[in-house]
């Protein structure tokens, strides 16, 4: 099937490209704006918290809304709200002295609506396409965000010589407006049927029951939670390790992360040929063992180049794992429950991130940093046994 010949795919693909561009601008420019305003690392970190909180606090509620409301309406009105919030953010920052609390509130609201719209987009995809196309579609969408993560920051950094923050925020607003316009062009889908009318709390409980009862989704959800914990352990101390312990420069640190991001492109490209030779369960269940080896090699790596290469392998595995997980979740979850299952699983997976960052930071203050890579390797080894016990390798 030629996806690009499909009008719905072209519109969703265009929305994804625009969302990736706007996300890169927001992630790169807003911290710089806050730094210029406050010269405070705390202010910059607080904005990151504002972006992170909606996923944890409102993930399940967003899933209920996505399952109760027509997904086309969610995309359309959600896109309009994002467009309006983007304009308000632009106006706030272009003011002479923007209030910090306004930026925090707008950041929280934008993250909340973006997460909800993303959930709706995830839920509407199985309604628009054959389920056999889910893996290919997810690989193409993943490639967009990976390329944006690699090219975007360096391109924006270069363009800042000629363009101001205001110009980039204007581009951000335009991207949001185009996303809203394209959402009107997606084929109308039916509102999910609810067998039983019930309260919001009952809806949430039903989503939790479906997630726990669906072994194809619950087992990888737990492994991604553990993977996020292991990754946050490493990421939280890696920059300090490279700069302070190994004595490398900030430029070398930047190059290291650039090398690592290339792994995401490889992952998006490799999943299709691997899928033709192996079951998705086999591929997914093998990755934890490979990751264990990579993290053990982290312990012995003493150069930013080698660390960058190892990070690229981890990024490659993570990209392929996410593509497989999202496709299986879309295929195996009843569509009227998909929003709630996606919201609940996403919330669970993100819970480990702050814990890992906190432990990593405390560890780095008192203990040798390389040992934390072995701790992360042990966490990844547990993933192998979880998937083995769940017979996940049998998943087609």
Buried (B, 14 or more C-beta within 10 A) or exposed (E): EEBEEBEBBBBBBBBBBBBBBBBBBBBBBBBBBBEEBEEEEEBBEBBEEBBBBBBBEBBBBBBBBBBBBBBBEBBBBBBBBBBBBBBBBBBBBEEEEBEBEBBBBBBBBBBBBBBBBBBBBBBBBBBBBEEEBBBBBBBBBBBBBBBBBBEBBEEBEEEBEEEEBEEBBBBBBBBBBBBBBBBEEBEEBEEBEEEEEEEEEEBBBBBBBBBEEBEBBBBBBBBBBBBBBBBBBBBBBBBBBBBEBBEBEEEBBBBBBBBBBBBBBBBBBBBEEBBEEEBBBBBBBBBBBBBBEBBBBBBEBEEBEBBBBBBBBBBBBBBBBBBBBBBBBBBBBBBBBBBBBBBBBBBBBBBBBBEBBEBBEEBBEEEEBBEBBBBBBEBBBBBBEBBEEBEBBEBE
